[in-house]
Amino acid sequence: MTKFILHGGYTRYNNEDNKNFFKEITKHAKKVLCVYFAKEKDRWEESFEDDKKKTNFKNMILANEEDIENQIKEADTIWIRGGDTNILKEKLSKINFKKLIEGKTVAGSSAGVYVLVKYYFSNNRRRLEEGFGILNVKAFCHYTDEERENLEKLKQYKEKLEVILLPDCKYVVLEI
Protein backbone atom coordinates (compact mmCIF):
# COMPACT_ATOMS: atom_id res chain seq x y z
CA MET A 1 0.00 0.00 0.00
CA THR A 2 1.22 3.51 -0.86
CA LYS A 3 0.34 6.41 1.41
CA PHE A 4 -0.14 9.84 -0.15
CA ILE A 5 -0.22 13.05 1.88
CA LEU A 6 -1.51 15.89 -0.30
CA HIS A 7 -1.02 19.47 0.88
CA GLY A 8 -2.58 22.64 -0.55
CA GLY A 9 0.54 24.79 -0.45
CA TYR A 10 2.59 27.20 1.63
CA THR A 11 4.37 24.75 3.92
CA ARG A 12 6.75 27.57 4.84
CA TYR A 13 4.05 29.15 7.03
CA ASN A 14 4.44 28.39 10.71
CA ASN A 15 0.96 27.27 11.79
CA GLU A 16 -0.78 24.30 13.38
CA ASP A 17 -1.93 22.80 10.06
CA ASN A 18 1.61 22.71 8.71
CA LYS A 19 2.99 21.36 12.00
CA ASN A 20 0.50 18.49 11.74
CA PHE A 21 1.36 17.96 8.08
CA PHE A 22 5.06 17.54 8.86
CA LYS A 23 4.22 15.23 11.78
CA GLU A 24 2.19 13.10 9.36
CA ILE A 25 5.14 12.90 6.93
CA THR A 26 7.59 11.74 9.59
CA LYS A 27 5.21 9.69 11.76
CA HIS A 28 6.47 6.29 10.56
CA ALA A 29 9.45 7.41 8.48
CA LYS A 30 12.91 5.95 8.68
CA LYS A 31 14.45 8.02 5.86
CA VAL A 32 12.84 11.03 4.18
CA LEU A 33 13.98 12.06 0.71
CA CYS A 34 13.34 15.78 0.13
CA VAL A 35 12.66 16.62 -3.52
CA TYR A 36 12.82 20.32 -4.35
CA PHE A 37 13.10 20.03 -8.14
CA ALA A 38 10.18 22.46 -8.61
CA LYS A 39 12.31 25.27 -7.16
CA GLU A 40 15.42 26.98 -8.46
CA LYS A 41 18.46 24.87 -7.55
CA ASP A 42 20.03 27.68 -5.53
CA ARG A 43 17.02 27.52 -3.14
CA TRP A 44 17.18 23.77 -2.44
CA GLU A 45 19.58 23.94 0.48
CA GLU A 46 17.63 26.73 2.19
CA SER A 47 14.37 24.78 1.79
CA PHE A 48 16.08 21.65 3.08
CA GLU A 49 17.34 23.42 6.22
CA ASP A 50 13.91 24.95 6.76
CA ASP A 51 12.17 21.57 6.51
CA LYS A 52 14.68 19.89 8.83
CA LYS A 53 13.92 22.51 11.47
CA LYS A 54 10.16 22.12 11.00
CA THR A 55 10.21 18.35 11.29
CA ASN A 56 13.01 17.95 13.81
CA PHE A 57 13.60 14.67 11.94
CA LYS A 58 17.23 13.59 11.73
CA ASN A 59 17.31 11.22 8.77
CA MET A 60 16.44 13.52 5.88
CA ILE A 61 18.40 13.63 2.64
CA LEU A 62 18.33 16.17 -0.15
CA ALA A 63 17.49 14.72 -3.58
CA ASN A 64 19.72 15.38 -6.55
CA GLU A 65 18.90 14.82 -10.19
CA GLU A 66 21.89 12.58 -10.88
CA ASP A 67 21.02 9.93 -8.26
CA ILE A 68 17.27 10.39 -7.77
CA GLU A 69 16.36 6.80 -8.70
CA ASN A 70 18.68 5.27 -6.11
CA GLN A 71 17.68 7.87 -3.54
CA ILE A 72 13.99 7.01 -3.96
CA LYS A 73 14.77 3.29 -3.67
CA GLU A 74 16.64 3.87 -0.39
CA ALA A 75 14.03 6.15 1.23
CA ASP A 76 10.70 5.01 2.66
CA THR A 77 9.21 8.52 2.54
CA ILE A 78 9.35 10.98 -0.37
CA TRP A 79 8.60 14.67 0.29
CA ILE A 80 7.99 16.80 -2.84
CA ARG A 81 7.82 20.52 -2.17
CA GLY A 82 5.96 22.94 -4.45
CA GLY A 83 7.11 25.40 -7.07
CA ASP A 84 6.91 25.13 -10.86
CA THR A 85 4.88 22.04 -11.80
CA ASN A 86 6.18 21.83 -15.38
CA ILE A 87 9.82 21.81 -14.27
CA LEU A 88 9.03 19.17 -11.64
CA LYS A 89 7.16 16.99 -14.17
CA GLU A 90 9.99 17.30 -16.67
CA LYS A 91 12.62 16.21 -14.14
CA LEU A 92 10.59 13.33 -12.69
CA SER A 93 9.53 12.08 -16.14
CA LYS A 94 13.12 10.92 -16.72
CA ILE A 95 12.60 8.05 -14.25
CA ASN A 96 9.88 5.46 -13.63
CA PHE A 97 8.54 7.54 -10.76
CA LYS A 98 5.26 5.65 -10.38
CA LYS A 99 7.01 2.30 -9.98
CA LEU A 100 9.71 3.66 -7.67
CA ILE A 101 7.25 5.07 -5.11
CA GLU A 102 5.13 1.92 -4.76
CA GLY A 103 4.68 0.97 -1.09
CA LYS A 104 6.18 4.20 0.21
CA THR A 105 4.81 7.33 1.82
CA VAL A 106 4.69 10.19 -0.68
CA ALA A 107 3.95 13.72 0.47
CA GLY A 108 3.43 16.56 -1.96
CA SER A 109 2.57 20.22 -1.63
CA SER A 110 1.04 22.20 -4.50
CA ALA A 111 3.22 21.25 -7.52
CA GLY A 112 4.13 18.12 -5.57
CA VAL A 113 0.43 17.21 -5.57
CA TYR A 114 -0.09 18.16 -9.20
CA VAL A 115 2.52 15.70 -10.52
CA LEU A 116 0.74 12.87 -8.67
CA VAL A 117 -2.86 13.45 -9.83
CA LYS A 118 -4.47 12.97 -13.22
CA TYR A 119 -5.79 16.51 -13.74
CA TYR A 120 -5.42 19.80 -11.91
CA PHE A 121 -6.04 23.51 -12.15
CA SER A 122 -2.72 25.31 -12.63
CA ASN A 123 -2.73 28.30 -10.32
CA ASN A 124 0.16 29.98 -12.16
CA ARG A 125 -0.96 29.36 -15.73
CA ARG A 126 -4.69 29.66 -14.87
CA ARG A 127 -5.68 26.62 -16.93
CA LEU A 128 -6.45 22.90 -16.64
CA GLU A 129 -3.47 20.56 -16.99
CA GLU A 130 -2.47 16.92 -16.59
CA GLY A 131 -0.19 15.30 -14.04
CA PHE A 132 1.25 11.77 -14.11
CA GLY A 133 -2.08 10.21 -13.08
CA ILE A 134 -0.57 8.12 -10.29
CA LEU A 135 -3.68 9.08 -8.34
CA ASN A 136 -6.81 8.82 -10.47
CA VAL A 137 -8.28 12.08 -9.12
CA LYS A 138 -8.40 15.79 -9.89
CA ALA A 139 -6.85 18.32 -7.51
CA PHE A 140 -7.11 22.03 -6.84
CA CYS A 141 -4.39 23.44 -4.56
CA HIS A 142 -4.47 26.94 -3.07
CA TYR A 143 -8.26 26.69 -3.31
CA THR A 144 -10.48 29.56 -2.12
CA ASP A 145 -14.17 30.24 -2.66
CA GLU A 146 -13.22 32.87 -5.27
CA GLU A 147 -12.08 29.98 -7.48
CA ARG A 148 -15.56 28.38 -7.77
CA GLU A 149 -15.76 29.03 -11.51
CA ASN A 150 -12.41 27.32 -12.12
CA LEU A 151 -13.46 24.48 -9.81
CA GLU A 152 -16.50 23.89 -12.03
CA LYS A 153 -14.24 23.81 -15.09
CA LEU A 154 -12.03 21.23 -13.37
CA LYS A 155 -15.05 19.10 -12.42
CA GLN A 156 -16.23 19.09 -16.06
CA TYR A 157 -12.76 18.49 -17.52
CA LYS A 158 -12.46 15.25 -19.51
CA GLU A 159 -13.65 12.39 -17.30
CA LYS A 160 -15.69 12.34 -14.10
CA LEU A 161 -13.29 11.83 -11.18
CA GLU A 162 -13.16 12.74 -7.51
CA VAL A 163 -11.95 16.32 -6.99
CA ILE A 164 -9.72 17.02 -4.02
CA LEU A 165 -9.84 20.63 -2.81
CA LEU A 166 -6.76 21.73 -0.93
CA PRO A 167 -6.77 25.23 0.53
CA ASP A 168 -3.42 26.65 1.64
CA CYS A 169 -1.86 24.70 4.54
CA LYS A 170 -4.59 22.02 4.55
CA TYR A 171 -3.87 18.39 3.72
CA VAL A 172 -5.51 15.01 3.16
CA VAL A 173 -4.17 11.47 3.48
CA LEU A 174 -4.97 8.76 0.92
CA GLU A 175 -3.84 5.14 1.01
CA ILE A 176 -4.00 3.01 -2.12
N, C-alpha and C positions, 0 to 999 in steps of 0.2 A: 504494500500500500504506500502511496506517495501522499505526503501532507503538503498542502499549499496554504500559505498565509499571504493573503492579498491585502495590500494597504493603499489607501487613497492618495497618499502623497504628503510631503512635508515632514519627513521623519526628523529633520533637524530641529523642529520645535520641541521645547522641553515642556511636555504636558503629560497628564496621566494616561491618555490613550496611547501615546508613543512609548511610554514606559512599559505599559502592558504588552504592546506589540513586540518590543525587544525581549521581554521576558518570555513571550510565546516562542520566539525564534530560538532562544537558547535553552528552553526548558529541558529538553532531552538531548541536546547537542553534545557531541564529543569534539568535533572540529567544524568550525564555520568558515566557509569560503566566501569572501566578500568580493562581489563583482560590481565594479564601478565603470564598466565600459561605456555607459550612456553619458558619462561626464568627460570633460577634457582631462587628458592624462595628467596634467600638472595639478589637478585637484584630487586625484585618487588618494594620495597619502594623507592629506588633510581630512578627507571623508573617513578614511580608515581609522585615524586617531580619534575622531569624533565618535564613531560607532563603538570603538573599544571602550571609551569612557562611558557611553550610554549603557552598554551591556554589562560592563565589569566582567566580561567573559575572557578568559586567558588564552584559549586556543583558537584564535582567529588568524586567518592568513589572507593576504591580499592577492587576488587573482591577477595573472598576467596573460596576455594574449598568446605568448609562445608556448605555455605549458598548461593552458586551461583544461584540456581534456584530462590529463593526469591529476590536476588539482581537484576537479569535480569527482573523479573516481575515488580519491583519498578522503574527501570530506563527506560527512553525513548530512550536513546542512548547507544550503546554498542561499546566500542573501544577495539579491539584485536590487541595487539602489536606482532611483529614477534619474531622469535626464532626457536625452534625445532618443526617442524610441527607434528611429530609423538607423542610427549609428549602432545601437545595441543589437537590433535584429541582424544587421549586416555582419557584425563581429561574431555573434552566436550561430549564424547560419553556416559558418565554416566547419562546425562540428556536428555530431549527431546528438544535439542537446537533449532531445526528448528521451532518447535511450539512456543517456548518461545519468539523468536525474531520477530514473525509476527507483522507487523504494526509499527515496530521501525526503527530507524536509526542504521545501523550496519557498522562500519568502521573497516577495517582490513589492516594490512601491512604485506607483505610477507607471513609468516606462517598463519597470520590472514586472508589472502586472500585464501590460499590453503585449509583451512578447509571448506570454503564456496562453492568452485567450484566443478565441477564433476571430472575433471582431471587437472593435472599440471605437470610441469617439476620440479623435486626436485633439487634445486641448490646444496645442500649439498651432496646428495646421487647420483647425476648425472644420474637420471633415471625418468621414467614416473610413476606417482602415482595417487591415487584417494583420493579426499576429500569427504565431506558429500553430495555433489551434490545439495545443497540448491539453488545454481545458476547453471543452465544447460548450462555451458560454460566451456572452457578450459582456463587456465591462465599460464602466464610465467612472474614471478617477476624477478627483477634484470636483465632484458633483455638488451643485447647489440648486435650489429651486428655480433660479433664473435660467437654468439649462433645460427646462422641461421640453422645449421645442426640439432641441437636439437629442434628448432622450427618446422622444417619439420617433425621430428619424432612425436612431439606433435600433429601437424595437422592431421597426418595419424593414430593416436592412436584411436583404437576402433571405435567410431561413429563420424560422421561429425558434429561438433559444432563450434560456434563462438569461436575464440581465442582472448583473451585479453592480449595484450603485455603491460607490466608495467616496464619501466626502473626505476632505482633508483630515488626516490623522486617524481615521477610522479603519478598521480591518475586519476581515472575515477569515475563517479557517475552513478549508475543504479537504476531505480525505477521499482519494479515489484509488 
